[in-house]
Amino acid sequence: MNVRCNYCRQSFNLSRDYLVDAVAKATEKNQKYHTVECINCRKAIKVPVVQMKRYAPEAPAEDEG
């Protein structure tokens, strides 16, 4: 997932593994946003959890049978 800093306009990617962990922690705490630190200016960026869920890989469905 590509994220752009609101302050310095630096663009960077979040890996799928990071997204899976971040979405799990955010849903556990019932949060709407996850904060990511910019790699350039080190300011906090709010990323919506709903948007992160779109880019995170789907959990494998367990067979009910």
DSSP file (Angstrom, degrees, kcal/mol; ACC not computed):
  #  RESIDUE AA STRUCTURE BP1 BP2  ACC     N-H-->O    O-->H-N    N-H-->O    O-->H-N    TCO  KAPPA ALPHA  PHI   PSI    X-CA   Y-CA   Z-CA
    1    1 A M              0   0    0      0, 0.0    13,-3.0     0, 0.0     2,-0.4   0.000 360.0 360.0 360.0 131.1    0.0    0.0    0.0
    2    2 A N  E     -A   13   0A   0     11,-0.2     2,-0.4     9,-0.0    11,-0.2  -0.750 360.0-172.9 -91.9 130.6    1.4    3.4   -1.0
    3    3 A V  E     -A   12   0A   0      9,-3.3     9,-2.7    -2,-0.4     2,-0.4  -0.964   8.6-156.6-124.4 139.3    1.2    6.2    1.6
    4    4 A R  E     -A   11   0A   0     -2,-0.4     7,-0.2     7,-0.2     2,-0.2  -0.965  22.2-120.6-118.6 133.1    2.1    9.8    1.0
    5    5 A C     >  -     0   0    0      5,-2.7     4,-0.8    -2,-0.4    40,-0.1  -0.470  10.8-146.3 -70.6 137.1    3.1   12.2    3.9
    6    6 A N  T  4 S+     0   0    0     -2,-0.2    -1,-0.1     2,-0.1    39,-0.0   0.686  94.6  41.7 -75.3 -18.7    0.8   15.2    4.3
    7    7 A Y  T  4 S+     0   0    0      3,-0.1    -1,-0.1    36,-0.1    -2,-0.0   0.906 130.1  15.9 -97.2 -52.6    3.7   17.4    5.4
    8    8 A C  T  4 S-     0   0    0      2,-0.1    -2,-0.1     0, 0.0     3,-0.1   0.482  91.2-127.2-106.1  -3.8    6.8   16.6    3.3
    9    9 A R     <  +     0   0    0     -4,-0.8     2,-0.3     1,-0.2    -3,-0.1   0.666  52.0 156.4  65.7  19.7    5.0   14.8    0.4
   10   10 A Q        -     0   0    0     -6,-0.0    -5,-2.7     1,-0.0     2,-0.4  -0.592  31.4-147.0 -73.8 135.8    7.4   11.8    0.7
   11   11 A S  E     +A    4   0A   0     -2,-0.3     2,-0.3    -7,-0.2    -7,-0.2  -0.882  25.8 160.9-108.1 137.0    5.8    8.6   -0.7
   12   12 A F  E     -A    3   0A   0     -9,-2.7    -9,-3.3    -2,-0.4     2,-0.3  -0.969  31.3-114.4-150.3 163.9    6.5    5.2    0.7
   13   13 A N  E     -A    2   0A   0     -2,-0.3     2,-0.5   -11,-0.2   -11,-0.2  -0.756  11.1-147.2-105.3 146.4    5.1    1.7    0.8
   14   14 A L        -     0   0    0    -13,-3.0    -2,-0.0    -2,-0.3     5,-0.0  -0.953  28.1-125.5-107.3 129.7    3.6   -0.4    3.6
   15   15 A S     >  -     0   0    0     -2,-0.5     4,-2.1     1,-0.1     5,-0.1  -0.239  17.2-115.6 -72.4 161.9    4.2   -4.1    3.2
   16   16 A R  H  > S+     0   0    0      1,-0.2     4,-2.2     2,-0.2     5,-0.2   0.860 116.5  54.7 -66.0 -35.6    1.4   -6.7    3.3
   17   17 A D  H  > S+     0   0    0      1,-0.2     4,-2.0     2,-0.2    -1,-0.2   0.913 108.6  48.3 -64.0 -41.5    2.8   -8.2    6.5
   18   18 A Y  H  > S+     0   0    0      1,-0.2     4,-2.7     2,-0.2    -2,-0.2   0.902 110.4  52.1 -64.0 -40.7    2.7   -4.8    8.2
   19   19 A L  H  X S+     0   0    0     -4,-2.1     4,-2.7     2,-0.2     5,-0.3   0.899 107.5  51.5 -63.2 -41.4   -0.8   -4.2    7.0
   20   20 A V  H  X S+     0   0    0     -4,-2.2     4,-1.9     1,-0.2    -1,-0.2   0.932 114.0  43.7 -62.2 -45.5   -2.0   -7.5    8.4
   21   21 A D  H  X S+     0   0    0     -4,-2.0     4,-2.3     2,-0.2    -2,-0.2   0.914 115.0  48.9 -65.6 -42.9   -0.5   -6.8   11.8
   22   22 A A  H  X S+     0   0    0     -4,-2.7     4,-2.4     1,-0.2    -2,-0.2   0.899 111.8  48.1 -66.2 -41.7   -1.8   -3.2   11.8
   23   23 A V  H  X S+     0   0    0     -4,-2.7     4,-2.5     2,-0.2     5,-0.2   0.895 111.4  51.4 -66.3 -39.4   -5.3   -4.1   10.9
   24   24 A A  H  X S+     0   0    0     -4,-1.9     4,-1.7    -5,-0.3    -2,-0.2   0.926 113.1  44.3 -63.8 -44.3   -5.4   -6.9   13.5
   25   25 A K  H  X S+     0   0    0     -4,-2.3     4,-1.7     2,-0.2    -2,-0.2   0.898 114.2  49.9 -67.0 -40.1   -4.3   -4.4   16.3
   26   26 A A  H  <>S+     0   0    0     -4,-2.4     5,-2.9     1,-0.2     4,-0.4   0.896 112.1  46.1 -68.4 -40.6   -6.7   -1.7   15.1
   27   27 A T  H  <5S+     0   0    0     -4,-2.5     3,-0.4     3,-0.2    -1,-0.2   0.848 109.8  55.6 -70.6 -32.3   -9.7   -4.0   15.0
   28   28 A E  H  <5S+     0   0    0     -4,-1.7    -1,-0.2    -5,-0.2    -2,-0.2   0.881 115.6  37.4 -64.8 -37.7   -8.7   -5.4   18.4
   29   29 A K  T  <5S-     0   0    0     -4,-1.7    -1,-0.2    -5,-0.1    -2,-0.2   0.393 111.9-121.1 -94.0   1.5   -8.7   -1.9   19.9
   30   30 A N  T   5 +     0   0    0     -4,-0.4     2,-0.3    -3,-0.4    -3,-0.2   0.921  55.4 161.2  58.9  48.3  -11.7   -0.8   17.8
   31   31 A Q      < -     0   0    0     -5,-2.9    -1,-0.2     1,-0.1     3,-0.1  -0.701  39.7-157.4 -99.8 151.5   -9.8    2.0   16.1
   32   32 A K  S    S+     0   0    0     -2,-0.3    17,-2.6     1,-0.1    18,-0.5   0.661  79.5  39.2 -96.5 -21.7  -10.7    3.8   12.9
   33   33 A Y  E     -B   48   0B   0     15,-0.3     2,-0.4    16,-0.1    -1,-0.1  -0.943  62.3-154.1-131.2 150.5   -7.2    5.1   12.1
   34   34 A H  E     -B   47   0B   0     13,-2.6    13,-2.8    -2,-0.3     2,-0.4  -0.985  21.6-133.7-120.0 133.7   -3.7    3.7   12.4
   35   35 A T  E     -B   46   0B   0     -2,-0.4     2,-0.4    11,-0.2    11,-0.2  -0.739  20.4-172.1 -93.4 136.0   -0.8    6.0   12.8
   36   36 A V  E     -B   45   0B   0      9,-2.7     9,-2.7    -2,-0.4     2,-0.4  -0.970  22.0-127.0-123.3 137.9    2.3    5.5   10.6
   37   37 A E  E     -B   44   0B   0     -2,-0.4     7,-0.2     7,-0.2     2,-0.1  -0.729  27.9-116.8 -88.2 132.2    5.5    7.5   11.1
   38   38 A C     >  -     0   0    0      5,-2.5     4,-0.7    -2,-0.4    -1,-0.1  -0.404  13.2-141.4 -65.7 139.0    6.9    9.2    8.0
   39   39 A I  T  4 S+     0   0    0      2,-0.1    -1,-0.1     1,-0.1   -28,-0.0   0.680  96.8  38.1 -76.5 -16.5   10.3    7.8    6.9
   40   40 A N  T  4 S+     0   0    0      3,-0.1    -1,-0.1   -30,-0.1    -2,-0.0   0.899 133.0  15.3 -98.4 -58.8   11.5   11.3    5.9
   41   41 A C  T  4 S-     0   0    0      2,-0.1    -2,-0.1   -31,-0.0    -4,-0.0   0.523  90.0-132.9 -99.2  -7.8   10.2   13.9    8.4
   42   42 A R     <  +     0   0    0     -4,-0.7     2,-0.2     1,-0.2    -3,-0.1   0.688  55.3 142.6  64.0  22.7    9.1   11.4   11.2
   43   43 A K        -     0   0    0      1,-0.1    -5,-2.5    -6,-0.1     2,-0.3  -0.599  57.6 -99.2 -88.6 156.8    5.7   13.0   11.7
   44   44 A A  E     -B   37   0B   0     -2,-0.2     2,-0.4    -7,-0.2    -7,-0.2  -0.569  34.1-163.6 -80.1 135.8    2.7   10.9   12.4
   45   45 A I  E     -B   36   0B   0     -9,-2.7    -9,-2.7    -2,-0.3     2,-0.5  -0.977  14.1-136.9-119.8 130.0    0.3   10.1    9.4
   46   46 A K  E     -B   35   0B   0     -2,-0.4   -11,-0.2   -11,-0.2   -13,-0.0  -0.776  20.2-171.8 -89.0 125.2   -3.2    8.8   10.0
   47   47 A V  E     -B   34   0B   0    -13,-2.8   -13,-2.6    -2,-0.5     2,-0.1  -0.975  26.8-118.4-116.6 124.6   -4.2    6.0    7.7
   48   48 A P  E  >  -B   33   0B   0      0, 0.0     4,-1.7     0, 0.0   -15,-0.3  -0.365  11.4-140.0 -63.3 137.1   -7.8    4.8    7.8
   49   49 A V  H  > S+     0   0    0    -17,-2.6     4,-2.2     1,-0.2     5,-0.2   0.844 102.4  60.0 -65.7 -34.0   -8.2    1.2    8.8
   50   50 A V  H  > S+     0   0    0    -18,-0.5     4,-1.0     1,-0.2    -1,-0.2   0.902 106.4  46.8 -60.7 -41.3  -10.9    0.7    6.1
   51   51 A Q  H  > S+     0   0    0      1,-0.2     4,-0.9     2,-0.2     3,-0.3   0.875 110.4  52.7 -68.9 -37.3   -8.4    1.6    3.5
   52   52 A M  H  X S+     0   0    0     -4,-1.7     4,-1.6     1,-0.2     3,-0.4   0.854 103.2  58.2 -66.9 -33.8   -5.8   -0.7    4.9
   53   53 A K  H  < S+     0   0    0     -4,-2.2    -1,-0.2     1,-0.2    -2,-0.2   0.826 100.4  57.6 -65.4 -30.9   -8.3   -3.6    4.9
   54   54 A R  H  < S+     0   0    0     -4,-1.0    -1,-0.2    -3,-0.3    -2,-0.2   0.844 113.6  38.0 -66.8 -32.8   -8.7   -3.2    1.1
   55   55 A Y  H  < S+     0   0    0     -4,-0.9    -2,-0.2    -3,-0.4    -1,-0.2   0.661  96.4  94.0 -94.4 -18.0   -5.0   -3.7    0.6
   56   56 A A  S  < S-     0   0    0     -4,-1.6     3,-0.1   -37,-0.1   -39,-0.1  -0.494  85.9-104.2 -74.3 143.6   -4.4   -6.4    3.2
   57   57 A P        -     0   0    0      0, 0.0    -1,-0.1     0, 0.0     2,-0.1  -0.362  39.9-101.7 -67.7 148.7   -4.6  -10.0    1.9
   58   58 A E        -     0   0    0      1,-0.1     3,-0.0    -4,-0.1    -4,-0.0  -0.390  34.8-112.1 -68.3 143.4   -7.7  -11.9    2.7
   59   59 A A        -     0   0    0      1,-0.1     2,-0.1    -2,-0.1    -1,-0.1  -0.566  42.2 -99.3 -72.6 139.7   -7.4  -14.5    5.6
   60   60 A P        -     0   0    0      0, 0.0     2,-0.3     0, 0.0    -1,-0.1  -0.408  39.0-120.0 -63.7 132.2   -7.7  -18.0    4.3
   61   61 A A        -     0   0    0     -2,-0.1     2,-0.3     1,-0.1    -3,-0.0  -0.536  23.3-130.2 -75.3 133.8  -11.3  -19.3    4.8
   62   62 A E        -     0   0    0     -2,-0.3     2,-0.5     1,-0.1    -1,-0.1  -0.646  23.5-112.7 -85.5 142.2  -11.5  -22.4    7.0
   63   63 A D        -     0   0    0     -2,-0.3     2,-1.1     1,-0.1    -1,-0.1  -0.607  22.8-156.4 -77.9 123.5  -13.5  -25.3    5.7
   64   64 A E              0   0    0     -2,-0.5    -1,-0.1     1,-0.2    -2,-0.0  -0.659 360.0 360.0 -98.7  78.3  -16.7  -25.9    7.7
   65   65 A G              0   0    0     -2,-1.1    -1,-0.2     0, 0.0    -2,-0.0   0.427 360.0 360.0-162.1 360.0  -17.4  -29.5    7.0
